[in-house]
Amino acid sequence: MSLCLAVSGATGRMGRMILELTAKDPAFQLVGALESPNHPDQGKPLSQISGSLPSNAFVRSRLSDISPAPQVLIDFTQPPATMAYIQEAVPLKVALVIGTTGFSDTEKDEIRRASEKVPIVQASNMSQGMNLLFALVQEAAAKLGKAYDVEIIETHHRFKKDAPSGSALSLGESVAKAWGVKLQDVSTHGREGLVGERKPGTIGFHAVRGGDIVGDHTVLFAGMGERLELTHRVQSREALAQGALKAALFLPGHSKGLFDMKDVLGLASPRNP
């Protein structure tokens, strides 16, 4: 039986990609899409967005207006929109795949509370390669220790609103976990002026913005006499969209809980030495 699916941010680049892939996959029934109430496509059939999409599913502003009701909502929007969708999804018992980044600590707490009532997959990056990188970075940090300086460089398109990227922060969390520290206690963001020597045991972040770059991330482990660089490059948003669909198929087996892509992909946490 097909999974009833809705997508928010339907006319954005990620939303459009997810819609196109969903329409081709018999595992899903695309039942509707969400956009802001004043969006020009509001109320239109999805077939007017793309001829490959169904004509009996529509762009709506509320989950409750989508029929038949979706079992899962995939969300790649902005934090205010995501939080509004969560408030509606919980009483409707709609599971969530959240790829939005840039949440405040308060919003993260709200997502955790929502996961006590509905299942949620939340990930800063949905691609299989990036989630493998998270595990590899944690293992490298555990093996190399603080003797190797860690710098995280991320590059995205000019339209990205948050920095560092959610994926870069997740990479930092992977290092911090291996070191047994809190990321906020050891992170530093960019450098300018006479900043002095690099402080041992810190994690540097650098954000580059330009053009239409989908997303590149490099973690540099720099030691005395050698360096190790682990890099992931997204060539197409399809890698992220396919991961989001995997996450959607994962959720119906759970009544509640907060999961990430390691759960979806079955990636075990690396063992510390």
ZADO-1210 file (C-alpha; in nm, 4 decimals, padded with zeros to 6 digits):
<atoms>
<atom x="00.0000" y="00.0000" z="00.0000" code="MET" pos="1"/>
<atom x="00.1361" y="00.3438" z="-00.0962" code="SER" pos="2"/>
<atom x="00.2376" y="00.5937" z="00.1702" code="LEU" pos="3"/>
<atom x="00.0277" y="00.9117" z="00.1597" code="CYS" pos="4"/>
<atom x="00.2782" y="01.1964" z="00.1404" code="LEU" pos="5"/>
<atom x="00.2670" y="01.5768" z="00.1429" code="ALA" pos="6"/>
<atom x="00.5534" y="01.8173" z="00.0791" code="VAL" pos="7"/>
<atom x="00.5962" y="02.1710" z="00.2136" code="SER" pos="8"/>
<atom x="00.7907" y="02.4399" z="00.0330" code="GLY" pos="9"/>
<atom x="00.6508" y="02.2782" z="-00.2797" code="ALA" pos="10"/>
<atom x="00.7732" y="02.5342" z="-00.5307" code="THR" pos="11"/>
<atom x="01.1238" y="02.5705" z="-00.3854" code="GLY" pos="12"/>
<atom x="01.4136" y="02.3832" z="-00.5397" code="ARG" pos="13"/>
<atom x="01.4176" y="02.1007" z="-00.2844" code="MET" pos="14"/>
<atom x="01.0384" y="02.0782" z="-00.2649" code="GLY" pos="15"/>
<atom x="01.0079" y="02.0574" z="-00.6418" code="ARG" pos="16"/>
<atom x="01.2729" y="01.7835" z="-00.6593" code="MET" pos="17"/>
<atom x="01.0966" y="01.5791" z="-00.3911" code="ILE" pos="18"/>
<atom x="00.7611" y="01.6174" z="-00.5665" code="LEU" pos="19"/>
<atom x="00.9073" y="01.4995" z="-00.8983" code="GLU" pos="20"/>
<atom x="01.0707" y="01.1918" z="-00.7419" code="LEU" pos="21"/>
<atom x="00.7592" y="01.1073" z="-00.5396" code="THR" pos="22"/>
<atom x="00.5407" y="01.1135" z="-00.8495" code="ALA" pos="23"/>
<atom x="00.7641" y="00.8499" z="-01.0118" code="LYS" pos="24"/>
<atom x="00.7780" y="00.6159" z="-00.7110" code="ASP" pos="25"/>
<atom x="00.4901" y="00.3677" z="-00.6605" code="PRO" pos="26"/>
<atom x="00.5779" y="00.3474" z="-00.2889" code="ALA" pos="27"/>
<atom x="00.4137" y="00.6885" z="-00.2464" code="PHE" pos="28"/>
<atom x="00.0790" y="00.8529" z="-00.3084" code="GLN" pos="29"/>
<atom x="00.1321" y="01.2272" z="-00.3434" code="LEU" pos="30"/>
<atom x="-00.1760" y="01.3812" z="-00.1802" code="VAL" pos="31"/>
<atom x="-00.0848" y="01.7508" z="-00.1646" code="GLY" pos="32"/>
<atom x="00.1667" y="02.0240" z="-00.1070" code="ALA" pos="33"/>
<atom x="00.1959" y="02.3198" z="00.1292" code="LEU" pos="34"/>
<atom x="00.2830" y="02.6816" z="00.0584" code="GLU" pos="35"/>
<atom x="00.2147" y="03.0125" z="00.2339" code="SER" pos="36"/>
<atom x="-00.1480" y="03.1371" z="00.2159" code="PRO" pos="37"/>
<atom x="-00.0582" y="03.4242" z="-00.0191" code="ASN" pos="38"/>
<atom x="00.1522" y="03.2134" z="-00.2570" code="HIS" pos="39"/>
<atom x="00.0473" y="03.2578" z="-00.6229" code="PRO" pos="40"/>
<atom x="00.0098" y="02.8799" z="-00.6691" code="ASP" pos="41"/>
<atom x="-00.2233" y="02.8478" z="-00.3701" code="GLN" pos="42"/>
<atom x="-00.5221" y="02.6265" z="-00.4541" code="GLY" pos="43"/>
<atom x="-00.3822" y="02.5096" z="-00.7879" code="LYS" pos="44"/>
<atom x="-00.3454" y="02.1417" z="-00.8821" code="PRO" pos="45"/>
<atom x="00.0113" y="02.0150" z="-00.8689" code="LEU" pos="46"/>
<atom x="-00.0093" y="01.9374" z="-01.2408" code="SER" pos="47"/>
<atom x="00.0124" y="02.3126" z="-01.3037" code="GLN" pos="48"/>
<atom x="00.3509" y="02.3187" z="-01.1264" code="ILE" pos="49"/>
<atom x="00.4750" y="02.0293" z="-01.3403" code="SER" pos="50"/>
<atom x="00.3017" y="01.8106" z="-01.5940" code="GLY" pos="51"/>
<atom x="00.4441" y="01.5001" z="-01.4280" code="SER" pos="52"/>
<atom x="00.2556" y="01.5707" z="-01.1037" code="LEU" pos="53"/>
<atom x="-00.1033" y="01.4579" z="-01.0320" code="PRO" pos="54"/>
<atom x="-00.3979" y="01.6810" z="-01.1156" code="SER" pos="55"/>
<atom x="-00.6031" y="01.5562" z="-00.8177" code="ASN" pos="56"/>
<atom x="-00.3577" y="01.6875" z="-00.5555" code="ALA" pos="57"/>
<atom x="-00.3463" y="02.0579" z="-00.4720" code="PHE" pos="58"/>
<atom x="-00.1324" y="02.3301" z="-00.3173" code="VAL" pos="59"/>
<atom x="-00.2784" y="02.4183" z="00.0232" code="ARG" pos="60"/>
<atom x="-00.1804" y="02.6336" z="00.3196" code="SER" pos="61"/>
<atom x="-00.2904" y="02.3917" z="00.5941" code="ARG" pos="62"/>
<atom x="-00.2417" y="02.0205" z="00.6491" code="LEU" pos="63"/>
<atom x="-00.6061" y="01.9849" z="00.7443" code="SER" pos="64"/>
<atom x="-00.7046" y="02.1016" z="00.3932" code="ASP" pos="65"/>
<atom x="-00.5241" y="01.8121" z="00.2237" code="ILE" pos="66"/>
<atom x="-00.7416" y="01.5128" z="00.1341" code="SER" pos="67"/>
<atom x="-00.6841" y="01.2272" z="00.1749" code="PRO" pos="68"/>
<atom x="-00.4875" y="01.3101" z="00.4882" code="ALA" pos="69"/>
<atom x="-00.1105" y="01.2625" z="00.4559" code="PRO" pos="70"/>
<atom x="00.0678" y="01.0113" z="00.6752" code="GLN" pos="71"/>
<atom x="00.3989" y="01.1957" z="00.6412" code="VAL" pos="72"/>
<atom x="00.4956" y="01.5568" z="00.5687" code="LEU" pos="73"/>
<atom x="00.8412" y="01.6288" z="00.4239" code="ILE" pos="74"/>
<atom x="00.9529" y="01.9803" z="00.5153" code="ASP" pos="75"/>
<atom x="01.2372" y="02.1825" z="00.3622" code="PHE" pos="76"/>
<atom x="01.1382" y="02.5425" z="00.4373" code="THR" pos="77"/>
<atom x="01.2411" y="02.7984" z="00.7016" code="GLN" pos="78"/>
<atom x="01.2162" y="02.7584" z="01.0821" code="PRO" pos="79"/>
<atom x="00.9021" y="02.9752" z="01.1309" code="PRO" pos="80"/>
<atom x="00.7130" y="02.7775" z="00.8657" code="ALA" pos="81"/>
<atom x="00.8364" y="02.4439" z="01.0009" code="THR" pos="82"/>
<atom x="00.7238" y="02.5273" z="01.3536" code="MET" pos="83"/>
<atom x="00.3769" y="02.6241" z="01.2262" code="ALA" pos="84"/>
<atom x="00.3484" y="02.2951" z="01.0370" code="TYR" pos="85"/>
<atom x="00.4553" y="02.1000" z="01.3457" code="ILE" pos="86"/>
<atom x="00.1828" y="02.2620" z="01.5551" code="GLN" pos="87"/>
<atom x="-00.0748" y="02.1392" z="01.3070" code="GLU" pos="88"/>
<atom x="00.0856" y="01.7992" z="01.2428" code="ALA" pos="89"/>
<atom x="00.0863" y="01.6832" z="01.6061" code="VAL" pos="90"/>
<atom x="-00.2926" y="01.6819" z="01.6660" code="PRO" pos="91"/>
<atom x="-00.3467" y="01.5363" z="01.3174" code="LEU" pos="92"/>
<atom x="-00.0940" y="01.2568" z="01.3919" code="LYS" pos="93"/>
<atom x="00.1095" y="01.3345" z="01.0810" code="VAL" pos="94"/>
<atom x="00.4701" y="01.2133" z="01.0952" code="ALA" pos="95"/>
<atom x="00.7441" y="01.4551" z="00.9881" code="LEU" pos="96"/>
<atom x="01.0673" y="01.4524" z="00.7921" code="VAL" pos="97"/>
<atom x="01.2453" y="01.7807" z="00.8702" code="ILE" pos="98"/>
<atom x="01.5324" y="01.8934" z="00.6518" code="GLY" pos="99"/>
<atom x="01.5048" y="02.2592" z="00.7492" code="THR" pos="100"/>
<atom x="01.8068" y="02.4015" z="00.9352" code="THR" pos="101"/>
<atom x="01.8801" y="02.7124" z="01.1427" code="GLY" pos="102"/>
<atom x="01.6555" y="02.6351" z="01.4416" code="PHE" pos="103"/>
<atom x="01.7020" y="02.8159" z="01.7717" code="SER" pos="104"/>
<atom x="01.7480" y="02.6161" z="02.0924" code="ASP" pos="105"/>
<atom x="01.3875" y="02.6933" z="02.1846" code="THR" pos="106"/>
<atom x="01.2635" y="02.5608" z="01.8511" code="GLU" pos="107"/>
<atom x="01.4760" y="02.2474" z="01.8886" code="LYS" pos="108"/>
<atom x="01.3111" y="02.1889" z="02.2268" code="ASP" pos="109"/>
<atom x="00.9679" y="02.2247" z="02.0648" code="GLU" pos="110"/>
<atom x="01.0617" y="01.9650" z="01.8033" code="ILE" pos="111"/>
<atom x="01.1746" y="01.7256" z="02.0778" code="ARG" pos="112"/>
<atom x="00.8438" y="01.7724" z="02.2600" code="ARG" pos="113"/>
<atom x="00.6503" y="01.7113" z="01.9383" code="ALA" pos="114"/>
<atom x="00.8441" y="01.3867" z="01.8875" code="SER" pos="115"/>
<atom x="00.6928" y="01.2568" z="02.2097" code="GLU" pos="116"/>
<atom x="00.3608" y="01.2448" z="02.0245" code="LYS" pos="117"/>
<atom x="00.4498" y="01.1792" z="01.6587" code="VAL" pos="118"/>
<atom x="00.7560" y="01.0240" z="01.4933" code="PRO" pos="119"/>
<atom x="01.0025" y="01.2735" z="01.3441" code="ILE" pos="120"/>
<atom x="01.3177" y="01.2319" z="01.1387" code="VAL" pos="121"/>
<atom x="01.5255" y="01.5496" z="01.1667" code="GLN" pos="122"/>
<atom x="01.8585" y="01.5786" z="00.9885" code="ALA" pos="123"/>
<atom x="02.0795" y="01.8626" z="00.8757" code="SER" pos="124"/>
<atom x="02.1606" y="01.6624" z="00.5639" code="ASN" pos="125"/>
<atom x="01.9599" y="01.3751" z="00.4173" code="MET" pos="126"/>
<atom x="02.2200" y="01.2297" z="00.1791" code="SER" pos="127"/>
<atom x="02.3667" y="00.8880" z="00.2468" code="GLN" pos="128"/>
<atom x="02.7205" y="01.0075" z="00.1703" code="GLY" pos="129"/>
<atom x="02.7050" y="01.2974" z="00.4150" code="MET" pos="130"/>
<atom x="02.5724" y="01.0793" z="00.6936" code="ASN" pos="131"/>
<atom x="02.8555" y="00.8360" z="00.6342" code="LEU" pos="132"/>
<atom x="03.0898" y="01.1359" z="00.6553" code="LEU" pos="133"/>
<atom x="02.9474" y="01.2241" z="00.9983" code="PHE" pos="134"/>
<atom x="03.0454" y="00.8756" z="01.1183" code="ALA" pos="135"/>
<atom x="03.3899" y="00.8866" z="00.9539" code="LEU" pos="136"/>
<atom x="03.4648" y="01.2279" z="01.1021" code="VAL" pos="137"/>
<atom x="03.3728" y="01.1095" z="01.4500" code="GLN" pos="138"/>
<atom x="03.5970" y="00.8062" z="01.4133" code="GLU" pos="139"/>
<atom x="03.8866" y="01.0168" z="01.2801" code="ALA" pos="140"/>
<atom x="03.8505" y="01.2661" z="01.5655" code="ALA" pos="141"/>
<atom x="03.8506" y="00.9837" z="01.8178" code="ALA" pos="142"/>
<atom x="04.1623" y="00.8241" z="01.6670" code="LYS" pos="143"/>
<atom x="04.3608" y="01.1435" z="01.6070" code="LEU" pos="144"/>
<atom x="04.2572" y="01.3279" z="01.9222" code="GLY" pos="145"/>
<atom x="04.3126" y="01.6944" z="01.9964" code="LYS" pos="146"/>
<atom x="04.6711" y="01.6853" z="01.8703" code="ALA" pos="147"/>
<atom x="04.5225" y="01.7478" z="01.5256" code="TYR" pos="148"/>
<atom x="04.3594" y="02.0862" z="01.4640" code="ASP" pos="149"/>
<atom x="04.0103" y="02.0651" z="01.3143" code="VAL" pos="150"/>
<atom x="03.8744" y="02.3167" z="01.0646" code="GLU" pos="151"/>
<atom x="03.5367" y="02.2792" z="00.8918" code="ILE" pos="152"/>
<atom x="03.4846" y="02.4603" z="00.5617" code="ILE" pos="153"/>
<atom x="03.1403" y="02.4663" z="00.3989" code="GLU" pos="154"/>
<atom x="03.0325" y="02.6181" z="00.0669" code="THR" pos="155"/>
<atom x="02.6754" y="02.6860" z="-00.0453" code="HIS" pos="156"/>
<atom x="02.4727" y="02.8890" z="-00.2949" code="HIS" pos="157"/>
<atom x="02.4250" y="03.2614" z="-00.2527" code="ARG" pos="158"/>
<atom x="02.0621" y="03.2185" z="-00.1394" code="PHE" pos="159"/>
<atom x="02.1329" y="03.0202" z="00.1798" code="LYS" pos="160"/>
<atom x="02.0226" y="03.2183" z="00.4828" code="LYS" pos="161"/>
<atom x="02.1933" y="03.0431" z="00.7756" code="ASP" pos="162"/>
<atom x="02.5644" y="03.0030" z="00.8486" code="ALA" pos="163"/>
<atom x="02.7380" y="02.7808" z="00.9295" code="PRO" pos="164"/>
<atom x="02.5248" y="02.5229" z="00.7531" code="SER" pos="165"/>
<atom x="02.3391" y="02.2677" z="00.9594" code="GLY" pos="166"/>
<atom x="02.5600" y="01.9970" z="00.8089" code="SER" pos="167"/>
<atom x="02.8751" y="02.1838" z="00.9133" code="ALA" pos="168"/>
<atom x="02.7443" y="02.2081" z="01.2689" code="LEU" pos="169"/>
<atom x="02.6633" y="01.8357" z="01.2643" code="SER" pos="170"/>
<atom x="03.0209" y="01.7659" z="01.1549" code="LEU" pos="171"/>
<atom x="03.1385" y="01.9787" z="01.4459" code="GLY" pos="172"/>
<atom x="02.9124" y="01.7823" z="01.6787" code="GLU" pos="173"/>
<atom x="03.0710" y="01.4606" z="01.5494" code="SER" pos="174"/>
<atom x="03.4146" y="01.5908" z="01.6471" code="VAL" pos="175"/>
<atom x="03.2956" y="01.7250" z="01.9819" code="ALA" pos="176"/>
<atom x="03.1314" y="01.3928" z="02.0671" code="LYS" pos="177"/>
<atom x="03.4540" y="01.2059" z="01.9951" code="ALA" pos="178"/>
<atom x="03.6463" y="01.4512" z="02.2135" code="TRP" pos="179"/>
<atom x="03.3923" y="01.4375" z="02.4953" code="GLY" pos="180"/>
<atom x="03.3251" y="01.8138" z="02.4908" code="VAL" pos="181"/>
<atom x="03.0367" y="02.0487" z="02.4106" code="LYS" pos="182"/>
<atom x="03.0591" y="02.2068" z="02.0673" code="LEU" pos="183"/>
<atom x="02.9601" y="02.5533" z="02.1913" code="GLN" pos="184"/>
<atom x="03.2563" y="02.5479" z="02.4301" code="ASP" pos="185"/>
<atom x="03.5198" y="02.4815" z="02.1625" code="VAL" pos="186"/>
<atom x="03.3870" y="02.6345" z="01.8385" code="SER" pos="187"/>
<atom x="03.5232" y="02.9455" z="01.6697" code="THR" pos="188"/>
<atom x="03.3732" y="03.1092" z="01.3612" code="HIS" pos="189"/>
<atom x="03.6039" y="03.2739" z="01.1089" code="GLY" pos="190"/>
<atom x="03.9061" y="03.4868" z="01.1910" code="ARG" pos="191"/>
<atom x="03.9915" y="03.8492" z="01.1332" code="GLU" pos="192"/>
<atom x="04.2647" y="04.0773" z="01.2595" code="GLY" pos="193"/>
<atom x="04.5365" y="03.9980" z="01.5101" code="LEU" pos="194"/>
<atom x="04.3721" y="03.6932" z="01.6681" code="VAL" pos="195"/>
<atom x="04.6881" y="03.5294" z="01.8010" code="GLY" pos="196"/>
<atom x="04.7904" y="03.1672" z="01.7737" code="GLU" pos="197"/>
<atom x="04.5300" y="02.9013" z="01.7240" code="ARG" pos="198"/>
<atom x="04.3959" y="02.7743" z="02.0547" code="LYS" pos="199"/>
<atom x="04.4469" y="02.3975" z="02.0901" code="PRO" pos="200"/>
<atom x="04.1347" y="02.1827" z="02.1090" code="GLY" pos="201"/>
<atom x="03.9114" y="02.4253" z="01.9187" code="THR" pos="202"/>
<atom x="03.6964" y="02.3569" z="01.6113" code="ILE" pos="203"/>
<atom x="03.7028" y="02.6240" z="01.3410" code="GLY" pos="204"/>
<atom x="03.4107" y="02.6981" z="01.1085" code="PHE" pos="205"/>
<atom x="03.4245" y="02.8863" z="00.7787" code="HIS" pos="206"/>
<atom x="03.1233" y="02.9584" z="00.5544" code="ALA" pos="207"/>
<atom x="03.1571" y="03.0374" z="00.1824" code="VAL" pos="208"/>
<atom x="02.8593" y="03.1610" z="-00.0211" code="ARG" pos="209"/>
<atom x="02.8335" y="03.2006" z="-00.3963" code="GLY" pos="210"/>
<atom x="02.6511" y="03.1167" z="-00.7161" code="GLY" pos="211"/>
<atom x="02.4368" y="02.8037" z="-00.7259" code="ASP" pos="212"/>
<atom x="02.6647" y="02.5642" z="-00.5344" code="ILE" pos="213"/>
<atom x="02.4438" y="02.2930" z="-00.3849" code="VAL" pos="214"/>
<atom x="02.6713" y="02.2103" z="-00.0928" code="GLY" pos="215"/>
<atom x="03.0354" y="02.1192" z="-00.0260" code="ASP" pos="216"/>
<atom x="03.1777" y="02.0274" z="00.3143" code="HIS" pos="217"/>
<atom x="03.5400" y="01.9599" z="00.4083" code="THR" pos="218"/>
<atom x="03.6747" y="01.8622" z="00.7493" code="VAL" pos="219"/>
<atom x="04.0463" y="01.9303" z="00.7824" code="LEU" pos="220"/>
<atom x="04.2510" y="01.7450" z="01.0447" code="PHE" pos="221"/>
<atom x="04.5867" y="01.9273" z="01.0485" code="ALA" pos="222"/>
<atom x="04.8743" y="01.7741" z="01.2401" code="GLY" pos="223"/>
<atom x="05.2455" y="01.8543" z="01.2524" code="MET" pos="224"/>
<atom x="05.3873" y="01.7249" z="00.9241" code="GLY" pos="225"/>
<atom x="05.0629" y="01.5901" z="00.7761" code="GLU" pos="226"/>
<atom x="04.6958" y="01.6619" z="00.7268" code="ARG" pos="227"/>
<atom x="04.3832" y="01.4589" z="00.6541" code="LEU" pos="228"/>
<atom x="04.0937" y="01.6085" z="00.4582" code="GLU" pos="229"/>
<atom x="03.7513" y="01.4447" z="00.4395" code="LEU" pos="230"/>
<atom x="03.5224" y="01.6023" z="00.1806" code="THR" pos="231"/>
<atom x="03.1659" y="01.5546" z="00.0619" code="HIS" pos="232"/>
<atom x="03.0251" y="01.7353" z="-00.2416" code="ARG" pos="233"/>
<atom x="02.6609" y="01.7369" z="-00.3466" code="VAL" pos="234"/>
<atom x="02.6350" y="01.7402" z="-00.7263" code="GLN" pos="235"/>
<atom x="02.2551" y="01.7402" z="-00.7319" code="SER" pos="236"/>
<atom x="01.9742" y="01.7950" z="-00.4855" code="ARG" pos="237"/>
<atom x="01.8455" y="01.4549" z="-00.5892" code="GLU" pos="238"/>
<atom x="02.0805" y="01.2926" z="-00.3359" code="ALA" pos="239"/>
<atom x="01.9133" y="01.4918" z="-00.0576" code="LEU" pos="240"/>
<atom x="01.5631" y="01.4283" z="-00.1912" code="ALA" pos="241"/>
<atom x="01.6193" y="01.0528" z="-00.2156" code="GLN" pos="242"/>
<atom x="01.7339" y="01.0513" z="00.1452" code="GLY" pos="243"/>
<atom x="01.4205" y="01.2384" z="00.2522" code="ALA" pos="244"/>
<atom x="01.2047" y="00.9763" z="00.0799" code="LEU" pos="245"/>
<atom x="01.3951" y="00.6986" z="00.2590" code="LYS" pos="246"/>
<atom x="01.3222" y="00.8791" z="00.5848" code="ALA" pos="247"/>
<atom x="00.9525" y="00.9034" z="00.4981" code="ALA" pos="248"/>
<atom x="00.9327" y="00.5267" z="00.4421" code="LEU" pos="249"/>
<atom x="01.1088" y="00.4692" z="00.7769" code="PHE" pos="250"/>
<atom x="00.8495" y="00.6574" z="00.9843" code="LEU" pos="251"/>
<atom x="00.5310" y="00.4455" z="00.9587" code="PRO" pos="252"/>
<atom x="00.6917" y="00.1743" z="01.1711" code="GLY" pos="253"/>
<atom x="00.7100" y="00.4120" z="01.4682" code="HIS" pos="254"/>
<atom x="00.4396" y="00.5721" z="01.6801" code="SER" pos="255"/>
<atom x="00.6654" y="00.8472" z="01.8187" code="LYS" pos="256"/>
<atom x="01.0295" y="00.9400" z="01.8666" code="GLY" pos="257"/>
<atom x="01.3018" y="01.1690" z="01.7331" code="LEU" pos="258"/>
<atom x="01.5278" y="01.0011" z="01.4758" code="PHE" pos="259"/>
<atom x="01.8088" y="01.1055" z="01.2436" code="ASP" pos="260"/>
<atom x="01.9458" y="00.9670" z="00.9188" code="MET" pos="261"/>
<atom x="02.1809" y="00.7309" z="01.1012" code="LYS" pos="262"/>
<atom x="01.8668" y="00.5553" z="01.2261" code="ASP" pos="263"/>
<atom x="01.7135" y="00.5567" z="00.8779" code="VAL" pos="264"/>
<atom x="02.0279" y="00.4264" z="00.7063" code="LEU" pos="265"/>
<atom x="02.1338" y="00.1871" z="00.9826" code="GLY" pos="266"/>
<atom x="02.4698" y="00.3564" z="01.0330" code="LEU" pos="267"/>
<atom x="02.6178" y="00.2492" z="01.3669" code="ALA" pos="268"/>
<atom x="02.8115" y="00.5026" z="01.5709" code="SER" pos="269"/>
<atom x="03.1886" y="00.4490" z="01.5411" code="PRO" pos="270"/>
<atom x="03.3684" y="00.2885" z="01.8327" code="ARG" pos="271"/>
<atom x="03.6135" y="00.5018" z="02.0282" code="ASN" pos="272"/>
<atom x="03.9580" y="00.3457" z="02.0825" code="PRO" pos="273"/>
</atoms>
